[in-house]
Amino acid sequence: MARFWAKFNDDKVLPSVWQFFISQGKEQEEAMVPAIENLKFLEQQLKGQKFFGGDTIGFLDLAVGWMANLVSIFEAVTGLKLIVEEKFPHLSTWMQDFSDVPAIKENWPPRERMITKFQVMREPYLAAATNK
């Protein structure tokens, strides 16, 4: 758990996924490399387990739970798949299992509203990159 938290707590996963989301073209391809590497680390942590701590949701699942919702929203907005099931079978299954827990599922924000929100949030980043 300490190794996992060091990787996560160093703010590597979220910033790398965010960088993928707020870029396009060559910059997005470049941003995908560290995002994929960080996702591979998470994939390894899930081998042989339903959740990061075993058979039940624990602290680490809650800490990275944002991924179960936001990654698919980022993918919908960008039109690119970041977590491909064949490459990340454990992470894909975890995202579904985590999302299916009633307490989680009942509290996700409406998907269409989230897609609209993140489309609007992404626009200034893309505009700034175009104006460079």
Secondary structure, DSSP 8 states (H G I E B T S, - for coil): -HHHHHHHHTT-HHHHHHHHHT--HHHHHHHHHHHHHHHHHHHHHHTT-SBTTBSS--HHHHHHTHHHHHHHHHHHHHS--SS-TTT-HHHHHHHHHHHHSHHHHTTS--HHHHHHHHHHHHHHHHHHHHT-
